Amino acid sequence: MTKPHHPGHALRILDIKGNSLDDGPGIRSVVFFKGCPLSCVWCHNPESKKPGPEISFDRAECVGCDTCLGVCPEHALDRNLPFFIDRNRCVLCGACVESCPSGALAMVGKSMSVEDIATTVVKDKPFYINSGGGVTCSGGEPTLYMDFLSALLQRLKDEGIHTLLETCGLFDFKAVSQKILPYTDAIYYDIKIYDPDIHQRFCGVRNEMILENFVSLNAIASRNGLELLPRTPLIPNITAAKENLTAIAKFLSAQGIRQARLLGYNPLWHDKNAKLGLPDTLKQNPAMTAWMSKDELAACKAIYSDHGIKT
């Protein structure tokens, strides 16, 4: 877990996406936080894993002018390198980004305060009101920055805006119950893998706390009307395995859950890894480079349906 972040300070925010229809009810703005306590091998937003700044390189956008090579004080750029940037030498000064005429080199995310974010998203308040939408905090993992997140949610509630948290579930439950829940209308909660050993293998940590936190949140949701929606991203031969989905469905059913969401797999994350210079061993697996078919998605949904859970 990261150290507490003072809400008055700026935080590196990955992006703010407006006009979203996929991250909660209505038209929404999605605030993507940078930094995550998990390290899922299939992460669809690999640029959100590290909390600090990073430089991305999009080879398709590069015009080959070599301007950046002349300004890098650490000589960390080399066209003979597979990912162009020697990230062991790069000090993230940003000189190459500032000199790049095509935008092929870019600093990932930008520093924003609570008020910066609020000013950006409040502009779309009429769309939220007319569509039943609002603001979704996603990531990365927003609860890494508990005080900052709490201040942002309070600021949004002062504006009368519907708030939703998307979380991996690995957080201090007491802090969430005190600082987050009073200002949150809904939580979308990812349960990726049920077996703790397999979870550690593919996500970097065990999942006992994630499952315990879900049970505790579900008890609160049952009492006070908090919308709690469990979600599972479907990853071929990993989360989408029959044994895993059956185990998760049994767990959810035992908690009285009757509604969940299965997120169909798409392979677009591979290109993001290359831009960040990250190794990608799964790219060699044909199942990991193809979109999930309707029949495959239907088979996964049938497992939940067999346990009385709508998807």
PLY file of the C-alpha trace (Angstrom):
ply
format ascii 1.0
element vertex 311
property float x
property float y
property float z
element edge 310
property int vertex1
property int vertex2
end_header
0.00 0.00 0.00
1.18 3.52 -0.70
1.58 6.19 1.95
-1.44 8.44 2.67
-1.79 11.22 0.12
-2.91 14.61 1.36
-6.06 15.70 -0.47
-4.73 19.23 -0.88
-1.81 17.99 -2.93
-1.75 17.08 -6.59
-1.90 13.44 -7.59
-0.88 11.83 -10.88
-4.13 11.04 -12.66
-3.91 8.73 -15.65
-6.82 10.23 -17.57
-10.34 11.62 -17.36
-12.65 10.11 -19.95
-15.91 11.89 -20.65
-19.09 10.62 -22.29
-18.62 7.08 -21.00
-21.50 4.62 -21.21
-19.66 1.55 -19.88
-18.69 2.45 -16.32
-22.00 2.84 -14.53
-25.49 4.16 -15.22
-26.11 7.03 -17.62
-23.51 9.27 -19.20
-20.43 9.42 -17.00
-16.98 10.89 -16.62
-14.38 8.33 -15.55
-11.38 9.45 -13.48
-8.56 6.94 -13.91
-6.17 6.87 -10.96
-2.57 5.75 -11.53
-1.20 3.00 -9.29
-2.48 -0.45 -8.33
-1.65 -3.00 -5.59
-2.25 -5.86 -8.03
-0.07 -6.81 -10.97
-2.38 -8.78 -13.24
-0.49 -10.33 -16.15
-3.32 -9.38 -18.53
-3.86 -5.82 -17.25
-5.87 -3.90 -19.84
-4.50 -0.60 -18.48
-0.81 -1.44 -17.84
-0.05 2.27 -17.75
-2.08 2.41 -14.53
0.04 -0.10 -12.59
2.81 2.24 -11.40
1.81 5.30 -9.37
4.62 7.48 -10.65
5.31 9.11 -14.02
6.23 7.03 -17.06
7.10 7.78 -20.66
5.36 5.90 -23.45
6.67 5.45 -26.97
4.29 4.82 -29.86
6.41 3.50 -32.72
3.54 3.94 -35.19
3.47 7.71 -34.50
7.25 8.21 -34.73
8.38 10.17 -37.81
12.06 9.25 -37.36
13.32 12.82 -36.98
15.72 11.82 -34.18
15.22 15.13 -32.40
14.75 13.28 -29.11
18.10 11.51 -29.45
19.90 14.82 -29.32
18.17 16.19 -26.23
18.24 13.16 -23.88
20.84 13.98 -21.20
21.17 10.31 -20.19
21.49 8.92 -23.74
18.65 6.56 -22.90
17.16 6.47 -26.40
18.44 4.04 -28.99
16.70 2.84 -32.15
18.45 -0.51 -31.81
16.60 -1.20 -28.54
13.42 -3.28 -28.91
11.34 -0.63 -27.11
13.51 2.40 -28.02
13.89 3.61 -24.41
16.45 2.23 -21.96
14.28 2.61 -18.89
17.16 1.77 -16.55
18.93 4.93 -17.73
15.90 7.17 -18.23
15.38 9.65 -15.36
11.96 10.82 -16.61
13.11 14.39 -17.15
10.67 14.72 -20.06
13.11 16.46 -22.43
12.38 13.93 -25.16
8.63 14.38 -24.74
8.87 18.15 -25.03
10.98 17.89 -28.20
8.90 15.23 -29.97
6.96 16.86 -32.85
4.64 13.91 -33.52
3.59 12.98 -30.00
5.15 9.52 -30.31
6.80 10.15 -26.94
4.38 11.11 -24.19
4.35 11.45 -20.43
1.73 9.11 -18.98
-0.81 10.94 -16.82
-0.67 14.39 -15.29
-0.72 15.91 -11.81
-4.14 17.12 -10.71
-5.62 18.34 -7.46
-9.10 17.51 -6.19
-10.28 20.89 -7.43
-8.65 20.35 -10.83
-10.59 17.11 -11.26
-13.83 18.60 -9.95
-13.56 21.58 -12.29
-13.08 19.23 -15.24
-15.99 16.88 -14.54
-18.53 19.40 -13.22
-18.68 20.91 -16.70
-20.65 17.82 -17.76
-23.12 17.96 -14.88
-26.11 18.65 -17.19
-25.39 15.37 -19.00
-25.27 13.48 -15.70
-28.58 14.94 -14.57
-30.40 14.27 -17.84
-29.11 10.70 -18.21
-28.94 9.52 -14.60
-25.17 9.46 -14.87
-22.31 10.83 -12.80
-18.62 10.33 -12.08
-16.81 7.00 -11.79
-13.46 6.67 -10.01
-11.45 3.90 -11.61
-7.85 2.95 -12.15
-5.52 1.58 -11.28
-6.91 1.49 -7.79
-8.43 4.69 -6.37
-8.39 3.45 -2.75
-4.58 3.59 -2.75
-5.15 7.31 -2.14
-7.82 7.11 0.53
-7.78 10.73 1.74
-7.54 12.18 -1.76
-10.36 9.94 -2.98
-12.51 10.83 0.01
-12.01 14.54 -0.59
-12.87 14.15 -4.27
-16.04 12.16 -3.56
-17.14 14.71 -0.98
-16.54 17.50 -3.48
-18.66 15.70 -6.08
-21.47 15.01 -3.60
-21.50 18.71 -2.74
-22.34 19.23 -6.43
-25.13 16.66 -6.24
-23.30 14.27 -8.58
-23.80 10.49 -8.49
-20.53 8.77 -7.57
-19.31 5.27 -8.33
-16.12 3.47 -7.29
-14.50 0.72 -9.37
-12.15 -1.29 -7.16
-10.04 -4.42 -7.08
-11.09 -4.87 -3.44
-7.61 -4.85 -1.88
-7.99 -2.09 0.69
-8.29 -1.26 4.37
-11.97 -1.92 5.01
-12.21 0.32 8.07
-10.79 3.26 6.14
-13.15 2.65 3.21
-16.18 2.39 5.50
-15.31 5.67 7.21
-13.88 7.76 4.37
-15.42 6.41 1.16
-18.80 4.78 1.73
-20.56 7.91 3.09
-19.92 9.64 -0.24
-20.37 6.72 -2.65
-23.59 5.68 -4.38
-22.31 2.51 -6.03
-19.33 0.17 -6.07
-18.28 -2.08 -8.94
-16.14 -4.75 -7.33
-13.76 -6.96 -9.30
-13.43 -10.60 -8.27
-11.03 -12.04 -10.80
-9.88 -15.37 -9.41
-11.25 -17.36 -6.49
-8.33 -19.63 -5.57
-5.77 -17.61 -3.55
-2.73 -19.43 -4.94
-3.84 -18.97 -8.54
-4.70 -15.36 -7.75
-1.17 -14.79 -6.50
0.27 -16.45 -9.59
-1.59 -14.22 -12.04
-2.27 -11.07 -9.99
0.82 -10.87 -7.79
-0.94 -11.14 -4.40
-3.28 -13.48 -2.57
-6.96 -12.63 -2.45
-8.21 -13.46 1.05
-8.61 -9.77 1.90
-10.44 -9.12 -1.38
-13.02 -11.82 -0.64
-13.36 -10.78 3.02
-13.88 -7.15 2.04
-16.59 -8.16 -0.41
-18.48 -10.08 2.29
-18.30 -7.06 4.59
-19.36 -4.63 1.87
-22.24 -6.86 0.84
-23.55 -6.87 4.41
-23.55 -3.07 4.42
-25.13 -2.89 0.97
-27.94 -5.15 2.11
-28.74 -2.75 4.94
-28.38 0.72 3.43
-29.10 0.32 -0.27
-25.56 0.77 -1.56
-25.36 -0.64 -5.09
-22.69 -3.35 -5.10
-21.98 -5.06 -8.42
-19.37 -7.85 -8.56
-17.51 -8.11 -11.87
-15.15 -10.63 -13.40
-12.99 -9.80 -16.43
-12.93 -12.86 -18.67
-9.37 -13.85 -19.56
-8.96 -17.00 -21.69
-7.78 -20.02 -19.71
-7.30 -17.92 -16.56
-10.36 -16.18 -15.15
-12.63 -17.63 -17.86
-11.78 -21.20 -16.82
-14.89 -23.19 -15.88
-13.46 -24.12 -12.47
-12.77 -20.50 -11.58
-16.14 -19.16 -12.72
-17.95 -21.95 -10.91
-16.09 -21.18 -7.68
-16.83 -17.45 -7.94
-20.50 -18.13 -8.75
-20.83 -20.37 -5.69
-19.19 -17.70 -3.53
-21.51 -14.98 -4.83
-24.58 -17.15 -4.53
-23.73 -17.91 -0.90
-23.68 -14.13 -0.29
-27.15 -13.75 -1.77
-25.88 -12.06 -4.93
-28.29 -12.31 -7.83
-26.71 -9.83 -10.25
-23.12 -9.73 -11.50
-21.23 -8.74 -14.62
-18.86 -10.71 -16.82
-16.57 -8.51 -18.92
-15.81 -9.96 -22.34
-12.14 -10.25 -23.25
-10.44 -8.00 -25.78
-6.74 -8.15 -26.77
-5.98 -4.44 -27.20
-3.79 -4.29 -24.08
-0.84 -5.92 -25.86
-0.06 -2.75 -27.80
-0.08 -0.75 -24.56
2.60 -3.02 -23.08
4.89 -2.34 -26.04
4.51 1.42 -25.60
5.68 1.11 -21.98
8.51 -1.29 -22.75
6.91 -4.11 -20.78
7.57 -7.79 -21.55
4.53 -9.60 -22.90
4.90 -13.37 -22.81
1.15 -13.91 -23.25
1.26 -12.39 -26.73
2.58 -15.70 -28.01
-0.65 -17.41 -26.94
-3.20 -17.31 -29.81
-6.11 -17.24 -27.33
-4.69 -14.04 -25.84
-4.61 -12.16 -29.14
-8.18 -12.87 -30.27
-11.46 -11.26 -29.26
-13.78 -13.44 -27.19
-16.56 -14.91 -29.32
-20.25 -14.62 -28.50
-20.42 -18.37 -27.92
-17.53 -18.25 -25.44
-19.14 -15.37 -23.57
-22.47 -17.18 -23.50
-20.84 -20.31 -22.04
-19.33 -18.24 -19.24
-22.65 -16.54 -18.51
-24.39 -19.92 -18.40
-22.24 -20.92 -15.41
-23.47 -17.93 -13.43
-27.04 -18.50 -14.60
-26.88 -22.07 -13.29
-26.23 -20.56 -9.84
-29.12 -18.12 -10.06
-27.00 -15.10 -11.00
-28.02 -12.80 -13.85
-25.28 -11.26 -15.97
0 1
1 2
2 3
3 4
4 5
5 6
6 7
7 8
8 9
9 10
10 11
11 12
12 13
13 14
14 15
15 16
16 17
17 18
18 19
19 20
20 21
21 22
22 23
23 24
24 25
25 26
26 27
27 28
28 29
29 30
30 31
31 32
32 33
33 34
34 35
35 36
36 37
37 38
38 39
39 40
40 41
41 42
42 43
43 44
44 45
45 46
46 47
47 48
48 49
49 50
50 51
51 52
52 53
53 54
54 55
55 56
56 57
57 58
58 59
59 60
60 61
61 62
62 63
63 64
64 65
65 66
66 67
67 68
68 69
69 70
70 71
71 72
72 73
73 74
74 75
75 76
76 77
77 78
78 79
79 80
80 81
81 82
82 83
83 84
84 85
85 86
86 87
87 88
88 89
89 90
90 91
91 92
92 93
93 94
94 95
95 96
96 97
97 98
98 99
99 100
100 101
101 102
102 103
103 104
104 105
105 106
106 107
107 108
108 109
109 110
110 111
111 112
112 113
113 114
114 115
115 116
116 117
117 118
118 119
119 120
120 121
121 122
122 123
123 124
124 125
125 126
126 127
127 128
128 129
129 130
130 131
131 132
132 133
133 134
134 135
135 136
136 137
137 138
138 139
139 140
140 141
141 142
142 143
143 144
144 145
145 146
146 147
147 148
148 149
149 150
150 151
151 152
152 153
153 154
154 155
155 156
156 157
157 158
158 159
159 160
160 161
161 162
162 163
163 164
164 165
165 166
166 167
167 168
168 169
169 170
170 171
171 172
172 173
173 174
174 175
175 176
176 177
177 178
178 179
179 180
180 181
181 182
182 183
183 184
184 185
185 186
186 187
187 188
188 189
189 190
190 191
191 192
192 193
193 194
194 195
195 196
196 197
197 198
198 199
199 200
200 201
201 202
202 203
203 204
204 205
205 206
206 207
207 208
208 209
209 210
210 211
211 212
212 213
213 214
214 215
215 216
216 217
217 218
218 219
219 220
220 221
221 222
222 223
223 224
224 225
225 226
226 227
227 228
228 229
229 230
230 231
231 232
232 233
233 234
234 235
235 236
236 237
237 238
238 239
239 240
240 241
241 242
242 243
243 244
244 245
245 246
246 247
247 248
248 249
249 250
250 251
251 252
252 253
253 254
254 255
255 256
256 257
257 258
258 259
259 260
260 261
261 262
262 263
263 264
264 265
265 266
266 267
267 268
268 269
269 270
270 271
271 272
272 273
273 274
274 275
275 276
276 277
277 278
278 279
279 280
280 281
281 282
282 283
283 284
284 285
285 286
286 287
287 288
288 289
289 290
290 291
291 292
292 293
293 294
294 295
295 296
296 297
297 298
298 299
299 300
300 301
301 302
302 303
303 304
304 305
305 306
306 307
307 308
308 309
309 310
